[in-house]
Amino acid sequence: MQRIKTTEERHHLVIAERQRQLDVLRQELMAISEHRDKLEHQHREALAQIEELKHARHEDALQLSSMTSENRHLSGTIQDKEKHIQSLEEKHTHARHALEHYRESVKTQREQEQHRHDHQVQQLQAELRLSHQALSVKQQECTTLKEQTQQQSAELHHATQSVSKIEQQLLGSQNSQQQTEQQLYRKDTELNRLQKQHEDLQQQYAAAAAKVASLQANEQAWLQEKAALSASLSTQQQLWQTFSTVNAISTPAQYAKGEDVIVVDADHALYDRIGQVERCVKKGSTVKYSVNFDGETYTLPDRILRLA
């Protein structure tokens, strides 16, 4: 009986320990499942962010291509303006040279006329009208050349302003292009970081899935072992019940009806009181007695009773 009782207690302890371990494993499995769900949610969010970044990168690439085309167009326009300015400057130079040549020729002619003035006064007086007419023509030509020069100067100034505006636009386009390239670089960096995080999440997910599979296998093993232990316990309980019934039948009562007994358990409320045995009650291996204490009946185990 002692070995069976010890085996039963040890068996209960083993079952309790296995049950505790099974509860711990279930809690860990639930925690890992929650962590796996969290990782899957993060994985989906990372994929969504990667798609958004890819879309933004595609739009930035299109914008950069458009700005590059516009930049080439502006560069061509600047080259055309520079050629036009160069042409205007050449015309202005030719006009200035022609005016200077005319002035030199007029000056030379006047000097020659001045030298011949003493000897050809009469001839010059006759030719004076022709000279005045030629001078008028030359003055008109000079006025025309001055007007053309002023017009060309105005066109040159306007072209210079246009070139300055185009250069400012080109500088703004270059700044915008640099900002776009910086944004693309930052987005590429963010995309690389998200891809690295995505790979880490996939590795964590794979490790968690492997751990979940291992825990599930351990749980199946524990459940099989628990079923085996439960079957063994059921067999032991049946043997114990059979043994207890036989033992109860063969064990005689320790105290007879009508005997006086005293309570010897100091922790009991009826300690040191004397009562009279009324009957013996056996339940399995436990023997109890109904004892009357001054008209009050109590059921007490035999281990706390002694003959008075």
C-alpha positions in Angstrom: 0.0 0.0 0.0 2.8 2.4 0.8 4.6 1.7 -2.5 1.3 2.2 -4.4 0.6 5.4 -2.5 4.1 6.6 -3.1 3.8 5.6 -6.8 0.5 7.4 -7.1 1.9 10.6 -5.5 4.9 10.5 -7.7 2.7 9.8 -10.7 0.5 12.8 -9.7 3.5 15.0 -9.4 4.8 13.9 -12.8 1.4 14.6 -14.3 1.2 18.0 -12.6 4.8 18.8 -13.8 4.0 17.6 -17.3 0.8 19.6 -17.2 2.7 22.7 -16.1 5.2 22.2 -18.8 2.4 21.8 -21.3 0.8 25.0 -20.1 4.1 26.8 -20.4 4.6 25.4 -23.9 1.1 26.5 -24.9 1.8 30.0 -23.5 5.0 30.1 -25.5 3.2 28.8 -28.6 0.6 31.6 -28.2 3.3 34.2 -27.7 5.1 32.9 -30.8 1.8 32.9 -32.8 1.2 36.5 -31.7 4.8 37.4 -32.6 4.3 35.6 -36.0 1.1 37.6 -36.7 2.9 40.8 -35.8 5.8 39.9 -38.1 3.4 39.1 -40.9 1.7 42.5 -40.4 5.1 44.2 -40.4 6.0 42.2 -43.5 2.8 43.4 -45.3 3.4 47.0 -44.3 7.0 46.8 -45.5 5.9 45.4 -48.9 3.3 48.2 -49.2 6.0 50.8 -48.4 8.4 49.2 -50.9 5.6 49.4 -53.6 5.0 53.1 -52.7 8.7 53.8 -52.9 9.0 52.0 -56.3 6.0 54.1 -57.6 7.5 57.3 -56.3 10.9 56.4 -57.7 9.3 55.7 -61.1 7.6 59.1 -61.0 10.8 60.8 -60.0 12.6 59.1 -62.9 10.0 60.4 -65.3 10.2 63.9 -63.9 14.0 63.7 -64.1 13.8 62.6 -67.7 11.4 65.5 -68.5 13.7 67.9 -66.8 16.7 66.5 -68.7 14.8 67.0 -72.0 13.9 70.6 -71.0 17.5 71.2 -70.0 18.7 70.1 -73.4 16.1 72.3 -75.0 17.2 75.3 -72.9 20.8 74.6 -73.7 20.0 74.6 -77.5 18.1 77.9 -77.0 21.1 79.4 -75.2 23.4 78.3 -78.0 21.0 79.9 -80.6 20.9 83.1 -78.6 24.7 83.1 -78.2 25.0 82.7 -82.0 22.5 85.6 -82.5 24.4 87.8 -80.0 27.7 87.0 -81.8 26.1 87.9 -85.1 24.8 91.2 -83.7 28.2 92.0 -82.2 29.9 91.3 -85.6 27.4 93.7 -87.3 27.9 96.3 -84.6 31.7 96.0 -85.1 31.4 96.3 -88.9 29.1 99.4 -88.5 31.6 101.0 -86.1 34.5 100.3 -88.4 32.5 101.7 -91.4 31.7 104.8 -89.3 35.4 105.2 -88.3 36.5 104.7 -91.9 34.0 107.3 -93.0 35.2 109.8 -90.4 38.9 109.2 -91.4 38.1 109.6 -95.1 36.1 112.8 -94.4 39.0 114.1 -92.2 41.5 113.3 -94.9 39.4 114.9 -97.5 39.0 118.0 -95.4 42.7 118.2 -94.9 43.3 117.9 -98.6 40.8 120.5 -99.4 42.3 122.8 -96.7 45.7 122.5 -98.4 44.3 123.2 -101.8 42.1 126.0 -100.4 44.6 128.8 -101.2 45.1 127.7 -104.7 41.6 126.5 -105.6 39.3 129.0 -103.8 37.4 129.7 -106.9 37.2 126.0 -107.9 36.0 125.1 -104.4 33.4 127.8 -104.4 32.1 126.3 -107.6 32.2 122.9 -106.2 30.9 124.0 -102.7 27.3 123.2 -103.6 28.3 119.7 -104.7 30.2 119.3 -101.5 27.3 120.4 -99.4 25.1 118.0 -101.2 27.6 115.1 -100.7 27.9 116.1 -97.1 24.2 116.0 -96.7 24.1 112.6 -98.2 27.0 111.4 -96.0 25.2 112.9 -92.9 22.1 111.1 -93.8 24.1 107.9 -94.1 25.8 108.6 -90.8 22.4 109.1 -89.2 21.2 105.9 -90.7 24.3 104.1 -89.4 23.8 105.6 -85.9 20.2 104.5 -85.9 21.2 101.0 -87.0 23.9 100.9 -84.3 21.4 102.0 -81.6 18.9 99.4 -82.8 21.6 96.7 -82.8 22.7 97.9 -79.3 19.0 97.6 -78.1 18.8 94.1 -79.7 22.0 93.2 -78.1 20.8 94.4 -74.7 17.5 92.5 -75.1 19.4 89.4 -76.2 21.7 89.7 -73.1 18.6 90.0 -70.9 17.1 86.9 -72.6 20.3 85.0 -72.0 20.4 86.0 -68.4 16.8 84.9 -67.9 17.6 81.6 -69.7 20.7 81.1 -67.5 18.6 81.7 -64.4 16.0 79.2 -65.7 18.8 76.8 -66.4 20.3 77.3 -62.9 16.8 76.7 -61.4 16.5 73.6 -63.5 19.9 72.4 -62.3 19.0 73.1 -58.7 15.7 71.3 -59.1 17.5 68.4 -60.8 20.0 68.2 -57.9 17.1 68.2 -55.4 15.4 65.5 -57.4 18.6 63.5 -57.5 19.0 63.9 -53.7 15.4 62.8 -53.2 16.1 59.8 -55.4 19.2 59.0 -53.4 17.3 59.3 -50.1 14.5 57.1 -51.5 17.0 54.5 -52.7 18.5 54.5 -49.2 15.1 54.1 -47.6 14.3 51.3 -50.1 17.5 49.5 -49.3 16.7 49.8 -45.6 13.2 48.5 -46.0 14.5 45.6 -48.2 17.0 44.8 -45.5 14.2 45.0 -42.8 12.1 42.8 -45.1 14.8 40.2 -45.3 15.3 40.3 -41.5 11.5 39.9 -41.0 11.5 36.9 -43.4 14.4 35.3 -41.4 12.6 36.0 -38.1 9.4 34.6 -39.6 11.2 31.4 -40.8 12.8 31.0 -37.4 9.4 31.5 -35.6 7.7 29.0 -38.0 10.5 26.4 -37.3 10.1 27.0 -33.5 6.3 26.7 -33.8 6.7 23.4 -35.7 9.1 22.2 -33.0 6.7 23.2 -30.2 3.8 21.5 -32.0 5.9 18.3 -32.3 6.8 18.6 -28.6 3.1 19.2 -27.7 2.1 16.1 -29.7 4.8 14.1 -27.9 3.6 15.4 -24.5 0.0 14.6 -25.4 0.9 11.1 -26.3 2.9 10.7 -23.1 0.0 12.2 -21.1 -2.4 9.7 -22.7 0.0 6.9 -21.8 0.3 8.2 -18.2 -3.5 8.6 -18.0 -4.0 5.0 -19.1 -1.4 3.8 -16.6 -3.0 5.9 -13.8 -6.4 4.5 -14.6 -5.0 0.9 -14.4 -3.3 1.8 -11.0 -6.5 3.3 -9.7 -8.5 0.2 -10.6 -5.9 -1.9 -8.8 -5.9 0.4 -5.8 -9.7 0.3 -5.6 -9.6 -3.5 -5.7 -6.9 -3.6 -3.1 -8.7 -1.1 -0.8 -11.9 -3.1 -1.0 -10.2 -6.3 0.0 -8.2 -4.5 2.7 -11.4 -2.8 4.1 -13.1 -6.2 4.3 -10.2 -7.9 6.0 -9.3 -5.1 8.5 -11.3 -5.3 11.7 -12.5 -2.2 13.6 -10.1 -0.8 16.2 -12.7 0.5 18.6 -16.0 -1.3 19.4 -19.4 0.3 19.8 -19.9 1.8 23.2 -16.2 2.2 24.0 -14.9 5.6 25.4 -12.3 7.3 23.3 -10.3 10.5 23.7 -9.2 13.0 21.0 -5.3 13.2 21.1 -4.8 15.7 18.2 -3.7 19.0 19.8 -4.7 21.0 16.7 -8.3 19.6 16.7 -11.2 21.6 18.2 -12.2 18.5 20.3 -8.8 18.0 21.8 -8.7 16.1 25.1 -12.4 15.5 25.1 -13.9 12.0 25.8 -16.7 10.6 23.7 -18.5 7.3 23.2 -18.1 5.3 19.9 -21.5 4.8 18.1 -20.4 3.1 14.9 -17.4 2.5 12.5 -17.4 3.9 9.0 -15.0 2.5 6.3 -14.4 4.2 3.0 -11.8 2.4 1.0 -8.6 2.4 3.1 -9.9 5.1 5.5 -11.5 4.2 8.8 -13.6 6.8 10.6 -15.8 6.6 13.8 -19.0 8.4 14.7 -18.3 9.6 18.3 -20.9 11.1 20.6 -19.7 14.0 22.8 -22.4 15.0 25.3 -25.2 14.5 22.8 -23.3 15.8 19.8 -22.1 13.3 17.2 -18.9 13.9 15.2 -17.2 11.7 12.5 -13.5 11.5 13.3 -10.6 9.5 11.7 -9.0 6.7 13.8 -5.6 8.3 13.8 -6.6 11.1 16.2 -8.5 8.8 18.7 -7.2 6.7 21.6 -9.0 4.5 24.2 -9.9 6.6 27.2 
